């Protein structure tokens, strides 16, 4: 059985990832590069697709998506998720597509 986290917000359903998703899985979900449940890109590649950047390191692409710079991976993922203090994979999982 798969548990999908859903949240109702202003009449729409905002989808987050599934419990246990890895960073790579979450970033491929956000980038739309996960057809048939298979990750097609590395975390860095998926982050660049999602951020509409090319060639940036993972944390650089995430900072570009967040319109920030110099924020560490855990901090930028929590900012993108609207959370604080979560681990990397959990924060990434909570980012809504």
C-alpha positions, 0 to 999 in steps of 0.5 A: 500500500502506498500512502500519498500525502495530500493537502486541500488548499483553497479548493485545489489539491496540492500534492507532495511526495510519498513517505520515504521518497529520497531527495532524487525521487522528490526532485525528479517528481518536481521536475516532471522527469519521473515517468512510470515512477522511474527517476530519469535524472540525478538529483543535480540534473532534476534540480536544474530542470525544475529551476530552469537552469543548466550546469549548476551544482545541486545547491546552486540550482535549488538556490536559483529556484528559491531566489537565494544564494549561499544557503546550504542544501538543508536550509534551501529545501526547508525554505522551498517547502515552507518548513524549518528544521527538517532533514534534506529528504523530508523537506524535499518530499514536502515541496509541492509540485 
